[in-house]
Amino acid sequence: MRLTCAFTFLSYPCSNVRSVAKTARPIFRCAECGHEVAKWFGRCPECQAWGSIEERGTASVTRVVAGAPTSAARPIGEVDIESARALSTGVSEFDRVLGGGLVPGAVVLLAGEPGVGKSTLLLETAHRWAESHGRCLYVTGEESAGQVRLRAERTGNLHPEMYLAAESELSALLGQVDQVKPSMLIVDSIQTMSTVSVEGVPGGVTQVRTVASGLIAMAKERGLPVVLVGHVTKDGSVAGPRVLEHLVDVVLQFEGDRHSSLRLLRGIKNRYGAADEVGCFELRDDGIACVPDPSGLFLTRREKAVEGTCVTVIVEGKRPMLGEVQALVAKTNLPAPRRAVSGLDSARISMALAVLEKRGKVNLFQKDVFTATVGGMRLVEPAADLAVVLAVASAEREIALPADLVVLGEVGLAGEIRRVNGVGKRLSEAARLGFKKALVPPDHGPLPDGVRALVAHDLVSALEVLGLNRRRSSKGGDGKGDDKGDGGTGDD
């Protein structure tokens, strides 16, 4: 009995020691994405980054007790919605992507590459907001106040109700908000802000998460709309921890080609509207301007039809836009012909060319094929498959497509042409711009007035309808000349 008691007495402190060791165990966190793991790894299991796991203190066990609620719960029908009405920013394309405007207390994250025009867009937004809703505070952490003042003067965005501050510390930023009492806050950028309450360099995972959480809490408490500028990584995603995109209400991507003045604002996440809307802007020397009708930017107006060109209609968000696909086919002596792509999905183009050669009997052996879009448009929608295929066939057969023709359809590996969504909306946009004929798949639905449908069930019938099943005769005949060197005709 004495031995048993001694054993029991000795085992009790041991269990306490194990409990203390468990609570004081160190934790490890990824410096790239903020993912926490129980032990060190050479590669983060969340973002797959090498050498990013770092020890971050020790884990502590805390117990949460019930506290007094900040506000009483009410039936959902009694909740006031007037305070959540969107207010227009005065920039029409910005409002389109936001879902009507800025909601009081909403936090918007605007990301984009350096030099794409984020600050110019936000200066224009701040100017329009100050004109219609009152005081706006622009906090810059990357530039001095004088540099921002010069840009605002160059773009004509000066207003007495626009306030400018150069701060990089969270407490100083909140002090500026208390002093100015703005109706909108712009922070450029979130990666340059820091706080002394946590360790880490500005732009790090811990700093970005803490600063963003503080700004979001302030925005919700005061009903103040906040726009945060975010950096992007080399692959185009938002820099910083992934949790930053989950914390904010709206995530927008501002993108554009450096060699083009066109800029697109895409919605990635939106709690107050559609998350797939697109706004179009034109970057000018004197600022930025909205482009309410961007279809004309992606078309080349010619007096007569040209070989190797085809027009299609894509849908960006809820907006149909016309785009032109151009193709060039040239003979080559290289053992591996080139397949160059610009503005299109290279993998999808490779499949389309294989279908064209196999099902459409268009010979692309020992021939370079170049495909591109006009105006820097990015065409990745399957609805553009048929336009790409016909543009290549037109270039190879040396036969121009009708100038008033628009093409819609997805091409399958068996050569079939599949129906796409929103045919009526797409063709209505084409009819508005003067197109009178449309090559469409079966079951296309009702067509707008003034548009005649050319129905094609598969790739062979599409080539036959447009006369691309045979090469144009070099002798000036009826278009049925001999072409023994090519892969046959679409009738074979």
VEXDREN-2710 file (C-alpha; in Angstrom, 1 decimal):
% VEXDREN-2710
k/r/px/py/pz
1/MET/0.0/0.0/0.0
2/ARG/2.8/2.4/0.8
3/LEU/4.5/1.7/-2.5
4/THR/1.3/2.4/-4.4
5/CYS/0.8/5.7/-2.7
6/ALA/4.3/6.8/-3.4
7/PHE/3.9/5.9/-7.1
8/THR/0.7/7.9/-7.2
9/PHE/2.3/10.9/-5.5
10/LEU/5.2/10.9/-8.0
11/SER/3.1/10.5/-11.1
12/TYR/1.0/13.6/-10.4
13/PRO/3.8/16.2/-10.8
14/CYS/4.9/14.5/-13.9
15/SER/1.6/15.1/-15.6
16/ASN/1.9/18.7/-14.7
17/VAL/5.3/18.9/-16.3
18/ARG/4.0/17.4/-19.5
19/SER/1.1/20.0/-19.5
20/VAL/3.5/22.9/-19.0
21/ALA/5.8/21.7/-21.8
22/LYS/2.9/21.4/-24.2
23/THR/1.7/25.0/-23.6
24/ALA/5.3/26.4/-23.9
25/ARG/6.1/24.5/-27.2
26/PRO/7.5/26.9/-29.9
27/ILE/5.4/27.6/-33.0
28/PHE/6.7/28.0/-36.5
29/ARG/5.1/30.3/-39.1
30/CYS/5.7/30.8/-42.9
31/ALA/7.1/34.2/-43.7
32/GLU/5.4/34.2/-47.1
33/CYS/1.8/33.1/-46.4
34/GLY/1.6/33.2/-42.6
35/HIS/0.7/29.5/-42.3
36/GLU/1.5/28.1/-38.8
37/VAL/2.9/24.6/-38.3
38/ALA/3.9/22.6/-35.2
39/LYS/7.4/21.9/-36.3
40/TRP/10.0/23.2/-38.7
41/PHE/9.7/22.3/-42.4
42/GLY/12.1/23.1/-45.2
43/ARG/9.1/23.8/-47.5
44/CYS/5.8/25.4/-46.5
45/PRO/3.0/22.9/-46.9
46/GLU/0.5/25.7/-47.7
47/CYS/2.3/28.0/-50.3
48/GLN/5.1/25.5/-51.2
49/ALA/7.8/28.2/-50.6
50/TRP/11.3/26.9/-49.7
51/GLY/13.1/28.1/-46.6
52/SER/10.2/30.4/-45.4
53/ILE/9.4/28.6/-42.1
54/GLU/10.6/30.6/-39.1
55/GLU/10.2/30.2/-35.4
56/ARG/7.8/32.7/-33.9
57/GLY/7.9/32.5/-30.1
58/THR/5.9/29.9/-28.2
59/ALA/2.3/28.9/-28.3
60/SER/0.1/29.8/-25.3
61/VAL/-3.2/28.2/-24.3
62/THR/-5.8/30.9/-23.7
63/ARG/-9.4/30.5/-22.5
64/VAL/-12.1/32.7/-23.8
65/VAL/-15.0/33.7/-21.5
66/ALA/-18.3/35.2/-22.5
67/GLY/-18.4/39.0/-22.4
68/ALA/-21.0/41.8/-22.9
69/PRO/-22.1/42.0/-26.6
70/THR/-21.4/45.3/-28.4
71/SER/-24.9/45.5/-29.7
72/ALA/-28.1/43.5/-29.2
73/ALA/-29.1/41.0/-31.8
74/ARG/-32.3/41.9/-33.8
75/PRO/-34.5/40.1/-36.3
76/ILE/-33.0/40.5/-39.8
77/GLY/-36.0/42.4/-41.0
78/GLU/-35.5/45.1/-38.5
79/VAL/-31.8/45.8/-39.4
80/ASP/-31.4/49.3/-40.9
81/ILE/-30.0/49.1/-44.4
82/GLU/-29.8/52.8/-45.2
83/SER/-26.3/52.9/-43.6
84/ALA/-25.2/50.3/-46.1
85/ARG/-26.2/52.1/-49.2
86/ALA/-23.5/52.5/-51.8
87/LEU/-22.3/56.0/-52.5
88/SER/-21.1/56.9/-56.0
89/THR/-17.4/57.7/-56.3
90/GLY/-18.0/59.9/-59.3
91/VAL/-15.9/57.6/-61.6
92/SER/-18.5/55.6/-63.6
93/GLU/-16.2/52.6/-64.4
94/PHE/-15.0/52.4/-60.8
95/ASP/-18.6/52.3/-59.6
96/ARG/-19.4/49.6/-62.1
97/VAL/-16.8/47.3/-60.7
98/LEU/-17.7/48.2/-57.1
99/GLY/-21.3/47.4/-57.6
100/GLY/-22.6/51.0/-57.6
101/GLY/-20.1/52.7/-55.4
102/LEU/-18.4/52.6/-52.0
103/VAL/-20.4/51.3/-49.0
104/PRO/-19.8/53.1/-45.7
105/GLY/-17.4/50.9/-43.7
106/ALA/-16.2/48.9/-46.7
107/VAL/-12.5/48.2/-47.1
108/VAL/-11.3/47.9/-50.7
109/LEU/-7.9/46.4/-51.7
110/LEU/-6.7/47.7/-55.1
111/ALA/-3.7/45.8/-56.4
112/GLY/-1.6/46.2/-59.6
113/GLU/1.9/46.3/-61.1
114/PRO/4.1/49.3/-60.5
115/GLY/3.4/52.2/-62.9
116/VAL/0.0/50.8/-64.1
117/GLY/-1.8/53.9/-62.8
118/LYS/-3.2/53.0/-59.3
119/SER/-2.3/56.3/-57.7
120/THR/-3.6/58.2/-60.7
121/LEU/-6.9/56.4/-60.5
122/LEU/-7.2/57.0/-56.8
123/LEU/-6.4/60.7/-57.1
124/GLU/-9.2/61.0/-59.7
125/THR/-11.5/59.1/-57.3
126/ALA/-10.5/61.3/-54.3
127/HIS/-11.2/64.5/-56.4
128/ARG/-14.6/63.3/-57.5
129/TRP/-15.5/62.2/-54.0
130/ALA/-14.5/65.5/-52.4
131/GLU/-16.7/67.3/-54.9
132/SER/-19.8/65.3/-54.1
133/HIS/-19.4/63.8/-50.6
134/GLY/-17.0/66.0/-48.7
135/ARG/-13.6/65.6/-47.1
136/CYS/-11.2/62.9/-48.3
137/LEU/-7.9/61.9/-46.7
138/TYR/-5.1/60.5/-48.9
139/VAL/-2.3/59.0/-46.8
140/THR/0.9/58.1/-48.7
141/GLY/3.7/56.0/-47.4
142/GLU/5.7/55.6/-50.5
143/GLU/6.1/59.2/-51.7
144/SER/6.4/62.6/-50.1
145/ALA/3.4/64.9/-49.9
146/GLY/5.0/67.2/-52.5
147/GLN/5.4/64.4/-55.1
148/VAL/1.7/63.5/-54.8
149/ARG/0.8/67.2/-54.9
150/LEU/2.7/67.6/-58.2
151/ARG/0.9/64.6/-59.7
152/ALA/-2.5/65.9/-58.6
153/GLU/-1.7/69.3/-60.2
154/ARG/-0.6/67.7/-63.5
155/THR/-3.8/65.6/-63.7
156/GLY/-6.1/68.4/-62.6
157/ASN/-7.2/66.7/-59.3
158/LEU/-6.9/69.6/-56.8
159/HIS/-9.8/70.3/-54.4
160/PRO/-10.0/72.2/-51.1
161/GLU/-11.6/69.1/-49.5
162/MET/-8.8/66.8/-50.5
163/TYR/-6.3/66.3/-47.6
164/LEU/-2.9/64.8/-48.0
165/ALA/-0.6/63.3/-45.4
166/ALA/2.7/61.4/-45.6
167/GLU/2.7/58.7/-42.8
168/SER/4.0/55.2/-42.5
169/GLU/3.0/54.3/-38.9
170/LEU/-0.4/53.1/-38.0
171/SER/-0.9/55.2/-34.8
172/ALA/0.1/58.4/-36.7
173/LEU/-2.3/57.4/-39.5
174/LEU/-5.2/56.9/-37.0
175/GLY/-4.3/60.3/-35.5
176/GLN/-4.6/61.9/-38.9
177/VAL/-8.1/60.4/-39.2
178/ASP/-9.1/61.7/-35.8
179/GLN/-7.9/65.2/-36.7
180/VAL/-9.2/65.5/-40.3
181/LYS/-12.4/63.5/-39.9
182/PRO/-12.7/62.4/-43.5
183/SER/-15.6/60.7/-45.3
184/MET/-13.2/58.5/-47.2
185/LEU/-9.7/57.3/-46.5
186/ILE/-7.1/56.2/-49.1
187/VAL/-3.9/54.4/-47.9
188/ASP/-1.1/54.1/-50.5
189/SER/0.1/51.5/-49.8
190/ILE/-0.6/48.8/-47.1
191/GLN/2.8/47.3/-47.5
192/THR/4.6/50.5/-46.4
193/MET/2.6/50.9/-43.2
194/SER/3.8/49.4/-39.9
195/THR/3.1/49.5/-36.2
196/VAL/5.3/49.3/-33.1
197/SER/2.9/46.9/-31.4
198/VAL/4.3/43.9/-33.2
199/GLU/7.7/42.9/-34.5
200/GLY/8.7/42.6/-38.1
201/VAL/9.7/44.8/-41.1
202/PRO/7.1/46.8/-43.0
203/GLY/5.6/44.6/-45.7
204/GLY/6.1/41.5/-43.7
205/VAL/3.4/39.0/-42.9
206/THR/2.9/40.1/-39.3
207/GLN/3.0/43.8/-40.0
208/VAL/0.6/43.7/-43.0
209/ARG/-1.9/41.5/-41.1
210/THR/-1.8/43.7/-38.0
211/VAL/-2.1/47.0/-39.8
212/ALA/-4.9/45.7/-42.0
213/SER/-6.8/44.4/-39.0
214/GLY/-6.5/47.8/-37.3
215/LEU/-7.7/49.7/-40.4
216/ILE/-10.6/47.3/-40.9
217/ALA/-11.7/47.7/-37.3
218/MET/-11.5/51.5/-37.5
219/ALA/-13.5/51.4/-40.8
220/LYS/-16.3/49.2/-39.4
221/GLU/-16.5/51.2/-36.2
222/ARG/-16.8/54.6/-37.8
223/GLY/-18.6/53.6/-41.1
224/LEU/-15.6/55.0/-43.0
225/PRO/-14.9/53.6/-46.5
226/VAL/-11.2/52.8/-46.9
227/VAL/-9.3/52.0/-50.1
228/LEU/-6.0/50.2/-49.6
229/VAL/-3.3/50.0/-52.4
230/GLY/-1.5/46.7/-52.5
231/HIS/1.6/45.5/-54.2
232/VAL/1.8/42.5/-56.4
233/THR/4.3/39.7/-56.8
234/LYS/6.2/38.8/-59.9
235/ASP/3.4/36.3/-60.9
236/GLY/0.7/39.0/-60.6
237/SER/-0.9/38.0/-57.3
238/VAL/-1.4/40.3/-54.3
239/ALA/1.7/40.5/-52.2
240/GLY/1.6/39.7/-48.5
241/PRO/-0.3/37.1/-46.6
242/ARG/-3.2/35.4/-48.3
243/VAL/-5.4/36.3/-45.3
244/LEU/-5.3/39.9/-46.4
245/GLU/-7.7/39.2/-49.3
246/HIS/-10.0/37.4/-46.8
247/LEU/-10.1/40.3/-44.4
248/VAL/-11.1/43.0/-46.8
249/ASP/-14.5/43.4/-48.4
250/VAL/-13.5/44.0/-52.0
251/VAL/-10.4/43.0/-54.0
252/LEU/-9.7/44.7/-57.3
253/GLN/-6.9/44.1/-59.8
254/PHE/-5.7/47.0/-62.0
255/GLU/-3.9/45.7/-65.1
256/GLY/-2.8/46.8/-68.5
257/ASP/0.0/46.6/-71.0
258/ARG/2.8/49.0/-70.7
259/HIS/2.8/49.7/-74.4
260/SER/-1.0/50.4/-74.5
261/SER/-3.0/53.2/-72.9
262/LEU/-5.9/50.9/-72.1
263/ARG/-6.3/49.8/-68.4
264/LEU/-8.7/47.2/-67.1
265/LEU/-10.1/47.1/-63.5
266/ARG/-11.2/43.6/-62.6
267/GLY/-13.2/42.5/-59.6
268/ILE/-11.8/39.5/-57.9
269/LYS/-13.8/39.6/-54.7
270/ASN/-16.8/41.7/-53.9
271/ARG/-19.2/41.4/-50.9
272/TYR/-21.5/44.1/-52.3
273/GLY/-21.9/43.2/-55.9
274/ALA/-20.8/41.0/-58.8
275/ALA/-17.2/39.7/-58.5
276/ASP/-16.6/39.4/-62.2
277/GLU/-17.2/42.9/-63.5
278/VAL/-14.6/44.8/-65.6
279/GLY/-14.1/48.5/-65.9
280/CYS/-12.2/50.1/-68.8
281/PHE/-9.9/53.2/-68.5
282/GLU/-7.6/55.1/-70.8
283/LEU/-4.4/56.4/-69.2
284/ARG/-3.5/59.8/-70.6
285/ASP/-0.9/62.4/-70.1
286/ASP/-3.4/64.6/-68.1
287/GLY/-4.8/61.8/-66.0
288/ILE/-7.1/58.8/-66.5
289/ALA/-10.5/58.7/-68.3
290/CYS/-13.3/56.2/-68.3
291/VAL/-14.0/54.2/-71.5
292/PRO/-17.7/53.3/-71.5
293/ASP/-17.5/51.7/-75.0
294/PRO/-14.2/49.8/-75.3
295/SER/-15.2/47.6/-78.3
296/GLY/-13.8/50.1/-80.8
297/LEU/-10.4/49.9/-79.2
298/PHE/-10.0/46.2/-80.1
299/LEU/-11.1/46.4/-83.8
300/THR/-9.2/47.6/-86.9
301/ARG/-11.4/49.4/-89.3
302/ARG/-10.6/48.7/-92.9
303/GLU/-12.1/49.6/-96.3
304/LYS/-11.9/46.0/-97.5
305/ALA/-11.5/42.6/-95.8
306/VAL/-8.0/41.2/-95.2
307/GLU/-6.9/37.6/-95.1
308/GLY/-6.1/36.1/-91.7
309/THR/-8.5/38.3/-89.6
310/CYS/-11.7/37.3/-87.8
311/VAL/-13.9/39.2/-85.3
312/THR/-15.5/37.6/-82.2
313/VAL/-17.4/38.8/-79.1
314/ILE/-16.3/38.0/-75.6
315/VAL/-18.0/38.8/-72.3
316/GLU/-16.0/40.4/-69.5
317/GLY/-18.2/40.3/-66.4
318/LYS/-21.5/41.4/-67.8
319/ARG/-20.1/43.5/-70.6
320/PRO/-19.8/42.1/-74.2
321/MET/-16.8/43.4/-76.1
322/LEU/-15.7/42.8/-79.7
323/GLY/-12.2/41.5/-80.3
324/GLU/-10.3/40.8/-83.4
325/VAL/-8.0/37.8/-83.9
326/GLN/-5.2/38.0/-86.5
327/ALA/-3.2/35.1/-87.9
328/LEU/-0.3/34.8/-90.2
329/VAL/0.9/31.5/-91.8
330/ALA/4.2/31.4/-93.6
331/LYS/6.4/28.6/-95.0
332/THR/9.6/27.8/-93.1
333/ASN/12.7/25.7/-93.6
334/LEU/13.2/25.1/-89.9
335/PRO/12.7/21.5/-88.7
336/ALA/10.4/22.8/-85.9
337/PRO/7.9/25.4/-87.2
338/ARG/7.2/28.3/-84.8
339/ARG/3.9/28.7/-83.0
340/ALA/3.9/32.3/-81.6
341/VAL/0.9/33.6/-79.6
342/SER/0.1/37.0/-78.3
343/GLY/-3.0/37.8/-76.2
344/LEU/-4.3/34.2/-76.4
345/ASP/-3.9/31.0/-74.4
346/SER/-1.0/29.1/-76.0
347/ALA/-2.2/25.7/-74.8
348/ARG/-5.6/26.3/-76.3
349/ILE/-4.2/27.5/-79.5
350/SER/-2.0/24.4/-79.9
351/MET/-5.2/22.2/-79.5
352/ALA/-7.1/24.4/-82.0
353/LEU/-4.4/24.1/-84.6
354/ALA/-4.3/20.3/-84.2
355/VAL/-8.0/20.1/-84.7
356/LEU/-7.8/22.4/-87.7
357/GLU/-5.2/20.2/-89.3
358/LYS/-6.7/16.9/-88.4
359/ARG/-10.5/17.6/-88.8
360/GLY/-10.4/20.5/-91.2
361/LYS/-7.7/19.1/-93.5
362/VAL/-5.7/22.3/-93.5
363/ASN/-2.0/21.6/-94.0
364/LEU/0.2/23.4/-91.5
365/PHE/3.3/21.2/-92.0
366/GLN/6.5/23.2/-92.3
367/LYS/4.6/26.4/-91.8
368/ASP/5.0/29.0/-89.1
369/VAL/1.8/30.1/-87.4
370/PHE/1.5/33.5/-85.6
371/THR/-1.7/34.4/-83.8
372/ALA/-2.4/37.7/-82.0
373/THR/-5.1/40.0/-80.8
374/VAL/-5.6/43.7/-81.6
375/GLY/-5.2/46.4/-79.0
376/GLY/-3.7/44.3/-76.3
377/MET/-6.9/42.4/-75.6
378/ARG/-6.6/39.1/-73.7
379/LEU/-8.8/36.4/-75.2
380/VAL/-8.9/33.2/-73.1
381/GLU/-12.6/32.5/-73.4
382/PRO/-13.6/29.3/-75.2
383/ALA/-16.1/31.3/-77.3
384/ALA/-13.1/32.6/-79.3
385/ASP/-11.9/29.2/-80.4
386/LEU/-13.8/29.2/-83.7
387/ALA/-12.6/32.7/-84.6
388/VAL/-9.0/31.7/-84.0
389/VAL/-9.4/28.6/-86.2
390/LEU/-11.0/30.5/-89.0
391/ALA/-8.4/33.2/-88.9
392/VAL/-5.7/30.7/-89.3
393/ALA/-7.6/28.9/-92.1
394/SER/-8.2/32.2/-93.8
395/ALA/-4.5/33.0/-93.7
396/GLU/-3.5/29.6/-95.0
397/ARG/-6.1/29.5/-97.8
398/GLU/-5.4/33.1/-98.7
399/ILE/-9.1/33.9/-98.6
400/ALA/-10.5/36.9/-96.7
401/LEU/-13.6/36.5/-94.5
402/PRO/-16.5/39.0/-95.0
403/ALA/-15.9/42.3/-93.2
404/ASP/-19.4/42.3/-91.7
405/LEU/-19.0/38.8/-90.2
406/VAL/-18.7/37.9/-86.5
407/VAL/-17.9/34.4/-85.3
408/LEU/-18.9/32.6/-82.1
409/GLY/-18.3/29.1/-80.9
410/GLU/-16.2/26.7/-79.0
411/VAL/-14.3/24.0/-81.0
412/GLY/-14.0/20.5/-79.5
413/LEU/-11.3/18.0/-80.2
414/ALA/-13.7/16.0/-82.4
415/GLY/-14.2/19.1/-84.6
416/GLU/-17.7/19.8/-83.3
417/ILE/-18.8/23.4/-82.6
418/ARG/-20.4/23.9/-79.2
419/ARG/-22.8/26.6/-78.1
420/VAL/-21.6/29.4/-75.9
421/ASN/-23.5/31.4/-73.2
422/GLY/-25.1/34.7/-73.9
423/VAL/-25.3/34.5/-77.7
424/GLY/-28.1/37.1/-77.9
425/LYS/-26.2/39.6/-75.8
426/ARG/-23.1/39.1/-77.8
427/LEU/-24.8/39.5/-81.1
428/SER/-26.7/42.6/-79.9
429/GLU/-23.4/44.3/-79.3
430/ALA/-22.1/43.2/-82.8
431/ALA/-25.3/44.5/-84.4
432/ARG/-24.9/47.8/-82.7
433/LEU/-21.4/48.2/-84.3
434/GLY/-22.7/47.3/-87.8
435/PHE/-22.1/43.6/-88.2
436/LYS/-24.8/41.9/-90.3
437/LYS/-23.8/38.2/-90.4
438/ALA/-22.9/35.8/-87.6
439/LEU/-21.4/32.3/-87.8
440/VAL/-22.9/30.5/-84.8
441/PRO/-23.4/26.9/-83.6
442/PRO/-26.8/25.2/-83.6
443/ASP/-29.4/26.1/-81.0
444/HIS/-28.2/29.7/-80.8
445/GLY/-31.5/31.1/-79.7
446/PRO/-33.2/34.3/-80.9
447/LEU/-31.1/36.8/-82.8
448/PRO/-31.3/40.6/-82.8
449/ASP/-32.8/42.4/-85.8
450/GLY/-30.4/43.0/-88.7
451/VAL/-28.2/39.9/-88.0
452/ARG/-28.3/36.9/-90.3
453/ALA/-27.2/33.6/-88.8
454/LEU/-24.9/31.2/-90.6
455/VAL/-25.2/27.9/-88.7
456/ALA/-22.3/25.4/-88.6
457/HIS/-22.5/22.1/-86.8
458/ASP/-18.8/21.2/-87.0
459/LEU/-15.5/22.6/-88.3
460/VAL/-15.9/21.1/-91.8
461/SER/-19.3/22.8/-92.3
462/ALA/-17.9/26.1/-91.0
463/LEU/-15.1/26.0/-93.6
464/GLU/-17.6/25.1/-96.3
465/VAL/-20.0/27.9/-95.4
466/LEU/-17.2/30.5/-95.7
467/GLY/-15.5/28.9/-98.7
468/LEU/-12.4/28.0/-96.8
469/ASN/-12.4/24.3/-97.7
470/ARG/-10.3/25.0/-100.8
471/ARG/-7.4/27.4/-101.5
472/ARG/-8.1/30.3/-103.8
473/SER/-6.9/29.6/-107.3
474/SER/-3.7/31.5/-108.2
475/LYS/-4.9/31.6/-111.9
476/GLY/-7.9/33.7/-111.0
477/GLY/-10.4/30.9/-111.6
478/ASP/-13.6/30.1/-109.6
479/GLY/-11.7/29.3/-106.4
480/LYS/-11.6/25.5/-107.1
481/GLY/-8.0/25.3/-108.4
482/ASP/-5.7/22.4/-107.7
483/ASP/-3.8/22.4/-104.4
484/LYS/-2.2/19.0/-104.3
485/GLY/0.4/20.2/-101.9
486/ASP/-2.0/20.9/-99.1
487/GLY/-3.8/18.5/-96.8
488/GLY/-6.9/18.0/-98.9
489/THR/-10.2/19.8/-98.8
490/GLY/-13.0/20.1/-96.2
491/ASP/-15.2/18.0/-98.4
492/ASP/-12.9/14.9/-98.4
END
